[in-house]
Each structure stands twice: as structure tokens, then as C-alpha cells.
Amino acid sequence: MPSFVGHFTSPLATRIARVLPPRLLVAGLVASMLPDLDTIGALFGVERDTLFAHRGITHSFAFALVVAGIAMLGSNWLQVSRPRAGLFVLACALSHPLLDLLTNGGPGVMIGWPLSDARVFAPWRPIEVSPLGVGFFSARGLTVVASELVWIVTPSLLIAFAARRRATQ
């Protein structure tokens, strides 16, 4: 998986491109990391490569839709319309498994669940997979962040600033 640096990029780049209410931005940041709650399963004996293991059902399009539905229900609190809350949070939640598809390690992503429990990767996988836990704060973690700066952060920022510039013209 990319680190929090890579996963936070989508909501933050969207914020650069356009004004978002702070609560909606926070919801997007949470949605972008929410799929990785499945990592706690290892603490409770969840076996690798099962539905509830890392990159299982929480990394599916269906899960992203559920998260977006919850955001729509909370749209008044998020200070936006239901469609805007749902679409933004859906994009943020879905950015997580889509980025994971592009990593060069770990288990495949169960993005098609419940239609398929196949774990897949993209054919091109340029993003270094992040170590979990304290392993992130190591030389390997720096390699991951460098990879994310090249493949996620820089392109996202270029697109965000171009969109912002175009919107102000």
C-alpha cells in the first residue's frame, strides 16, 4: 500500500483545485485511509488472503459506495449537498484501492468484491509498497515516500494547480 502521504494526496489535491468546506475535507481524508482499517485484523487472527484480511472487502468498490452513502446521510453536517458529499467521499475512498493496485508488493486488491473475490494488481506497478507500523520510519519508508512523490504527489499537484488556475481565469 502507499503510505498515508500517498493516500492523503487525493483529498488534499482536490482542496487545492477547489474550495471545500473543512468538514468535507476531513471526511475525504478519513475516507482515503478507511480501507486500511482491515490491517487490525492481523491482531485478531484474521488469516491472510481472506475476505477480511488486508486489501480484502474494505478495498472494494462496494465498500467505497457504502462509505459514500454514509457521507450522503451526513451531508448537512458536512455542509454540502448530498450529491457533492457522496461523489467527493466516493472518489476519496476509491482512490485508496486504486493506488494500492499500482503498488509493487503485498497481497492483491479485492476491488471487485462481491462480484469477485479475486485479488488483483494493475499491469503496471510503479509505486513502492509501504512497510506497516514502525517499519515506515526507516530507510525503506523514505524510499516509499520518494516513490510516492514521483508517482502520486507531483502529478496530483500539477493537475490540482492547473485546475485551480483554469477556474480562476
C-alpha positions as CSV (number, residue, x, y, z in Angstrom):
1,M,0.0,0.0,0.0
2,P,1.1,3.6,-0.4
3,S,1.7,5.4,2.9
4,F,-0.6,8.0,4.4
5,V,1.3,10.5,2.3
6,G,0.1,8.9,-1.0
7,H,-3.4,8.2,0.3
8,F,-4.0,11.7,1.6
9,T,-2.9,13.2,-1.7
10,S,-6.3,12.9,-3.5
11,P,-8.4,14.9,-1.0
12,L,-5.7,17.4,-0.5
13,A,-5.1,17.9,-4.2
14,T,-8.9,18.4,-4.7
15,R,-8.8,21.0,-2.0
16,I,-6.1,22.9,-3.9
17,A,-8.1,22.7,-7.0
18,R,-11.3,24.0,-5.4
19,V,-12.8,25.3,-2.2
20,L,-14.1,22.6,0.1
21,P,-15.7,23.0,3.5
22,P,-13.3,21.9,6.2
23,R,-15.6,19.1,7.4
24,L,-15.9,17.7,3.9
25,L,-12.1,17.7,3.5
26,V,-11.7,15.8,6.8
27,A,-14.3,13.3,5.6
28,G,-12.3,12.8,2.4
29,L,-9.1,12.4,4.4
30,V,-10.8,9.8,6.6
31,A,-12.3,8.0,3.6
32,S,-9.0,7.9,1.8
33,M,-7.5,5.9,4.7
34,L,-10.5,4.0,5.9
35,P,-9.9,0.9,3.8
36,D,-6.7,0.2,5.8
37,L,-8.7,-0.4,9.0
38,D,-8.5,-4.0,7.8
39,T,-4.9,-4.2,9.0
40,I,-6.0,-4.6,12.6
41,G,-7.5,-7.9,11.6
42,A,-4.0,-9.4,11.9
43,L,-4.1,-8.6,15.6
44,F,-7.2,-10.7,16.0
45,G,-6.0,-13.7,14.0
46,V,-7.6,-12.9,10.6
47,E,-5.8,-15.1,8.1
48,R,-4.0,-13.6,5.1
49,D,-5.9,-13.6,1.7
50,T,-9.3,-13.9,3.3
51,L,-12.3,-11.5,2.8
52,F,-11.5,-9.6,6.0
53,A,-7.7,-9.6,5.6
54,H,-5.7,-6.6,4.4
55,R,-6.8,-5.5,0.9
56,G,-10.0,-7.5,1.2
57,I,-13.5,-6.2,1.1
58,T,-12.6,-2.8,2.6
59,H,-10.7,-2.3,-0.6
60,S,-13.7,-2.9,-2.9
61,F,-15.8,-0.6,-5.0
62,A,-18.8,-1.8,-2.9
63,F,-17.1,-0.6,0.3
64,A,-16.4,2.8,-1.2
65,L,-20.1,3.1,-2.2
66,V,-21.1,2.3,1.4
67,V,-18.7,5.0,2.7
68,A,-20.1,7.5,0.1
69,G,-23.7,6.6,1.2
70,I,-22.8,7.4,4.8
71,A,-21.4,10.7,3.7
72,M,-24.6,11.5,1.8
73,L,-26.5,10.8,5.0
74,G,-24.3,13.3,6.8
75,S,-24.3,15.9,4.1
76,N,-25.9,18.6,6.3
77,W,-23.1,18.2,8.8
78,L,-20.5,18.2,6.0
79,Q,-22.1,21.5,4.8
80,V,-22.6,20.4,1.2
81,S,-25.4,18.8,-0.9
82,R,-25.9,15.1,-0.8
83,P,-24.5,14.5,-4.3
84,R,-21.4,16.6,-3.6
85,A,-20.8,14.7,-0.3
86,G,-21.3,11.4,-1.9
87,L,-19.2,12.0,-5.0
88,F,-16.3,13.5,-3.2
89,V,-16.1,10.9,-0.5
90,L,-16.6,8.1,-3.1
91,A,-13.6,9.5,-5.1
92,C,-11.5,9.7,-1.9
93,A,-12.5,6.2,-0.7
94,L,-12.0,4.7,-4.1
95,S,-8.6,6.4,-4.6
96,H,-7.2,4.1,-1.9
97,P,-7.7,0.7,-3.6
98,L,-6.8,2.2,-7.0
99,L,-3.5,3.4,-5.6
100,D,-3.0,0.0,-3.9
101,L,-3.4,-1.7,-7.4
102,L,-0.3,0.2,-8.5
103,T,2.0,-1.0,-5.7
104,N,4.8,-3.5,-6.3
105,G,4.0,-5.7,-3.3
106,G,1.6,-7.1,-0.7
107,P,-1.5,-9.1,-1.5
108,G,-3.6,-8.2,-4.5
109,V,-6.6,-5.9,-4.1
110,M,-10.1,-7.4,-3.9
111,I,-11.6,-4.4,-5.7
112,G,-14.4,-6.3,-7.4
113,W,-16.0,-7.9,-4.3
114,P,-18.8,-9.1,-4.0
115,L,-18.9,-9.9,-7.7
116,S,-15.4,-11.4,-7.5
117,D,-13.1,-12.3,-4.6
118,A,-10.1,-12.3,-6.9
119,R,-7.1,-10.3,-5.7
120,V,-5.7,-8.2,-8.5
121,F,-3.0,-5.7,-9.3
122,A,-2.6,-3.3,-12.2
123,P,-0.4,-4.5,-15.0
124,W,1.9,-1.5,-14.3
125,R,3.0,-1.2,-10.7
126,P,5.4,1.7,-10.2
127,I,4.6,2.6,-6.5
128,E,6.8,1.1,-3.8
129,V,4.7,-0.8,-1.2
130,S,4.9,0.8,2.2
131,P,6.0,-1.1,5.3
132,L,3.4,-1.3,8.0
133,G,3.8,0.1,11.5
134,V,7.1,1.4,12.8
135,G,8.8,0.0,9.7
136,F,7.6,3.1,7.9
137,F,10.1,5.2,9.9
138,S,13.1,3.6,8.3
139,A,15.2,3.9,5.2
140,R,12.6,1.7,3.4
141,G,9.9,4.2,4.5
142,L,11.9,7.0,2.9
143,T,12.2,5.0,-0.4
144,V,8.4,4.7,-0.3
145,V,7.8,8.4,0.2
146,A,10.2,9.2,-2.6
147,S,8.3,6.8,-4.9
148,E,5.0,8.5,-3.9
149,L,6.4,11.9,-4.6
150,V,7.2,10.9,-8.1
151,W,4.1,8.8,-9.0
152,I,1.3,10.3,-6.8
153,V,2.1,13.6,-5.2
154,T,3.8,15.5,-8.1
155,P,1.2,14.5,-10.8
156,S,-1.7,15.2,-8.4
157,L,-0.3,18.7,-7.5
158,L,0.3,19.6,-11.2
159,I,-3.3,18.6,-12.1
160,A,-4.7,20.5,-9.0
161,F,-2.8,23.7,-9.7
162,A,-3.7,23.6,-13.4
163,A,-7.4,23.1,-12.4
164,R,-7.3,25.9,-9.9
165,R,-5.6,28.2,-12.5
166,R,-8.2,27.4,-15.1
167,A,-11.0,28.0,-12.6
168,T,-9.7,31.5,-11.8
169,Q,-9.3,32.6,-15.4
